[in-house]
Amino acid sequence: MSCEDESTTARQGAGAGIPAQAMETVEQIVGAVRDGDDERIRCLLVVLAEVADAAVLLYLRERLNAERPR
């Protein structure tokens, strides 16, 4: 995982104010969940825990719910 510019933040949409690194990790988690890759999910959650705050966790929840079949 690359840490290009941790100070860069999302400026629009549901992820407003969330660091780019955290958003990228969330998207990788969503992909791993979609693929059913439990090992990768665990690894990515460890990475996310290093930078996550309540806003990031709520964003993860929103993204995972958006991917659920209806």
Backbone as a chain_set.jsonl record, in Angstrom:
{"seq": "MSCEDESTTARQGAGAGIPAQAMETVEQIVGAVRDGDDERIRCLLVVLAEVADAAVLLYLRERLNAERPR", "coords": {"N": [[0.832, -1.161, 0.0], [0.581, 2.185, -0.849], [1.7, 5.263, 0.514], [1.064, 8.013, -0.44], [0.271, 10.966, -0.259], [-0.575, 11.78, 2.711], [-1.858, 13.969, 3.771], [-3.693, 14.785, 1.97], [-7.108, 15.227, 1.397], [-10.435, 14.028, 0.93], [-12.805, 16.002, -0.788], [-15.432, 16.096, -1.463], [-18.731, 14.596, -1.589], [-19.697, 11.59, 0.225], [-17.382, 10.995, 1.574], [-16.21, 13.313, 2.514], [-13.639, 15.18, 3.914], [-12.216, 12.997, 4.81], [-9.106, 11.396, 5.07], [-7.154, 10.707, 2.153], [-5.651, 8.318, 2.071], [-7.008, 6.712, 3.921], [-9.497, 6.528, 2.66], [-8.787, 5.123, 0.337], [-7.968, 2.697, 1.474], [-10.397, 1.867, 2.562], [-11.842, 1.453, 0.182], [-10.368, -0.672, -0.838], [-10.936, -2.592, 1.093], [-13.685, -2.9, 0.657], [-13.583, -4.043, -1.892], [-12.23, -6.438, -1.276], [-14.106, -7.644, 0.387], [-16.168, -7.994, -1.433], [-14.92, -9.869, -3.056], [-14.707, -11.94, -1.295], [-12.413, -12.415, 0.199], [-11.088, -13.265, 2.937], [-8.61, -13.225, 4.328], [-7.259, -11.036, 3.199], [-9.056, -9.019, 3.904], [-8.782, -9.006, 6.717], [-6.092, -8.174, 6.933], [-6.208, -5.619, 5.728], [-7.96, -4.331, 7.485], [-6.365, -4.099, 9.734], [-4.508, -2.258, 8.794], [-6.249, -0.09, 8.315], [-7.077, 0.459, 10.91], [-4.984, 1.875, 11.977], [-5.286, 4.48, 11.069], [-7.909, 5.175, 11.287], [-10.797, 7.006, 12.302], [-13.897, 7.925, 13.881], [-15.386, 8.972, 11.724], [-14.219, 7.752, 9.495], [-14.794, 5.07, 9.992], [-17.586, 5.139, 9.852], [-17.842, 5.828, 7.186], [-16.762, 3.516, 6.003], [-18.729, 1.691, 6.778], [-20.934, 2.748, 5.378], [-20.052, 2.398, 2.706], [-19.816, -0.406, 2.571], [-22.481, -1.152, 3.0], [-23.62, -0.032, 0.741], [-22.759, -1.728, -1.212], [-24.118, -4.042, -0.794], [-26.327, -6.547, -1.96], [-29.66, -5.898, -2.975]], "CA": [[0.0, 0.0, 0.0], [1.418, 3.366, -0.902], [1.303, 6.393, 1.343], [1.521, 9.128, -1.253], [0.144, 12.218, 0.454], [-1.551, 11.538, 3.752], [-2.587, 15.181, 4.108], [-4.741, 14.993, 0.979], [-8.399, 14.769, 1.887], [-11.552, 14.088, -0.009], [-13.477, 17.266, -0.617], [-16.826, 16.036, -1.87], [-19.418, 13.334, -1.391], [-19.809, 11.008, 1.554], [-16.074, 10.907, 2.203], [-15.653, 14.655, 2.726], [-12.778, 15.339, 5.08], [-11.52, 11.753, 5.15], [-7.812, 11.324, 4.379], [-7.127, 9.89, 0.933], [-5.14, 6.982, 2.389], [-8.085, 5.969, 4.57], [-10.503, 6.24, 1.634], [-8.252, 4.065, -0.526], [-8.018, 1.456, 2.235], [-11.811, 1.494, 2.614], [-12.21, 0.898, -1.127], [-9.727, -1.982, -0.943], [-11.711, -3.488, 1.948], [-14.928, -3.186, -0.065], [-13.234, -4.997, -2.945], [-11.912, -7.73, -0.668], [-15.375, -8.22, 0.834], [-16.849, -8.426, -2.664], [-14.226, -11.069, -3.525], [-14.736, -12.968, -0.259], [-11.021, -12.671, 0.572], [-11.025, -13.02, 4.375], [-7.241, -12.897, 4.752], [-6.994, -9.658, 2.774], [-9.905, -8.157, 4.734], [-8.124, -8.877, 8.025], [-4.885, -7.367, 6.755], [-6.599, -4.237, 5.455], [-8.532, -3.76, 8.704], [-5.232, -3.718, 10.585], [-3.995, -1.013, 8.202], [-7.232, 0.96, 8.54], [-7.112, 0.784, 12.34], [-3.914, 2.846, 12.267], [-5.653, 5.835, 10.657], [-9.356, 5.356, 11.341], [-11.535, 7.654, 13.37], [-15.316, 7.601, 13.745], [-15.841, 9.324, 10.374], [-13.726, 6.726, 8.576], [-15.559, 3.846, 10.236], [-18.918, 5.351, 9.309], [-17.694, 5.761, 5.729], [-16.623, 2.093, 5.677], [-20.058, 1.102, 6.918], [-21.738, 3.216, 4.254], [-19.585, 1.761, 1.471], [-20.168, -1.816, 2.613], [-23.931, -1.235, 2.822], [-23.928, 0.32, -0.654], [-22.395, -2.877, -2.05], [-24.994, -5.188, -0.489], [-27.432, -6.763, -2.899], [-30.949, -5.512, -2.395]], "C": [[0.887, 1.238, 0.0], [0.829, 4.462, -0.034], [1.762, 7.651, 0.636], [1.449, 10.441, -0.497], [-0.956, 12.082, 1.48], [-2.355, 12.776, 4.097], [-3.692, 15.476, 3.106], [-6.049, 14.445, 1.519], [-9.427, 14.85, 0.788], [-12.322, 15.367, 0.26], [-14.945, 17.227, -1.003], [-17.413, 14.676, -1.59], [-19.379, 12.859, 0.044], [-18.487, 10.987, 2.296], [-15.435, 12.249, 2.485], [-14.844, 14.703, 4.023], [-12.03, 14.09, 5.499], [-10.206, 11.705, 4.379], [-7.842, 10.351, 3.205], [-6.647, 8.473, 1.212], [-6.235, 6.119, 3.026], [-9.164, 5.602, 3.557], [-10.051, 5.112, 0.722], [-8.308, 2.716, 0.192], [-9.452, 0.956, 2.346], [-12.223, 0.851, 1.294], [-11.581, -0.477, -1.339], [-10.459, -3.012, -0.081], [-13.009, -3.88, 1.246], [-14.669, -4.208, -1.174], [-12.943, -6.382, -2.395], [-13.17, -8.42, -0.164], [-16.14, -8.765, -0.369], [-16.252, -9.742, -3.168], [-14.259, -12.214, -2.518], [-13.356, -13.347, 0.245], [-10.799, -12.313, 2.047], [-9.642, -12.595, 4.855], [-6.905, -11.442, 4.403], [-7.823, -8.666, 3.587], [-9.241, -7.925, 6.077], [-6.9, -7.972, 7.949], [-5.238, -5.89, 6.575], [-7.232, -3.569, 6.675], [-7.452, -3.349, 9.683], [-4.653, -2.386, 10.096], [-4.952, 0.134, 8.509], [-7.269, 1.392, 10.002], [-6.064, 1.817, 12.721], [-4.337, 4.283, 11.985], [-7.13, 6.154, 10.87], [-9.801, 6.158, 12.559], [-12.999, 7.327, 13.126], [-15.83, 7.882, 12.33], [-15.419, 8.266, 9.358], [-14.526, 5.437, 8.758], [-16.99, 3.965, 9.715], [-18.897, 5.303, 7.785], [-17.555, 4.306, 5.273], [-17.985, 1.411, 5.744], [-20.951, 1.484, 5.739], [-21.364, 2.52, 2.959], [-19.952, 0.282, 1.433], [-21.667, -2.003, 2.408], [-24.331, -0.939, 1.395], [-23.668, -0.854, -1.587], [-23.316, -4.072, -1.839], [-26.075, -5.325, -1.549], [-28.755, -6.436, -2.21], [-32.017, -6.476, -2.8]], "O": [[1.842, 1.321, 0.773], [-0.387, 4.568, 0.125], [2.729, 8.288, 1.053], [2.489, 10.983, -0.125], [-2.134, 12.249, 1.164], [-3.441, 12.656, 4.665], [-4.543, 16.328, 3.36], [-6.095, 13.33, 2.037], [-9.306, 15.632, -0.155], [-12.476, 15.772, 1.413], [-15.637, 18.237, -0.879], [-16.683, 13.708, -1.377], [-19.069, 13.62, 0.961], [-18.471, 10.964, 3.526], [-14.222, 12.318, 2.678], [-15.323, 14.311, 5.087], [-11.273, 14.13, 6.469], [-10.186, 11.945, 3.171], [-8.483, 9.302, 3.269], [-7.183, 7.52, 0.646], [-6.369, 4.939, 2.704], [-9.689, 4.489, 3.587], [-10.845, 4.239, 0.373], [-8.658, 1.704, -0.416], [-9.701, -0.244, 2.236], [-12.885, -0.187, 1.291], [-12.194, -1.352, -1.951], [-10.589, -4.171, -0.475], [-13.387, -5.052, 1.24], [-15.459, -5.133, -1.365], [-13.358, -7.386, -2.974], [-13.295, -9.64, -0.269], [-16.69, -9.865, -0.321], [-16.973, -10.619, -3.645], [-13.881, -13.338, -2.848], [-13.146, -14.481, 0.675], [-10.377, -11.201, 2.367], [-9.52, -11.704, 5.695], [-6.337, -10.714, 5.217], [-7.338, -7.585, 3.922], [-9.14, -6.786, 6.534], [-6.702, -7.109, 8.803], [-4.632, -5.02, 7.2], [-7.059, -2.367, 6.878], [-7.604, -2.353, 10.39], [-4.349, -1.501, 10.896], [-4.518, 1.212, 8.917], [-7.471, 2.571, 10.296], [-6.244, 2.556, 13.689], [-3.806, 5.211, 12.595], [-7.554, 7.289, 10.653], [-9.276, 6.018, 13.663], [-13.309, 6.526, 12.245], [-16.627, 7.108, 11.798], [-16.188, 7.926, 8.458], [-14.891, 4.788, 7.778], [-17.544, 2.996, 9.195], [-19.83, 4.795, 7.165], [-18.157, 3.906, 4.276], [-18.341, 0.639, 4.854], [-21.641, 0.635, 5.174], [-22.235, 2.099, 2.197], [-20.353, -0.232, 0.388], [-22.079, -2.927, 1.707], [-25.282, -1.53, 0.884], [-24.293, -0.959, -2.642], [-23.294, -5.017, -2.628], [-26.665, -4.334, -1.98], [-28.929, -6.675, -1.015], [-33.173, -6.316, -2.409]]}, "num_chains": 1, "name": "protein.A"}
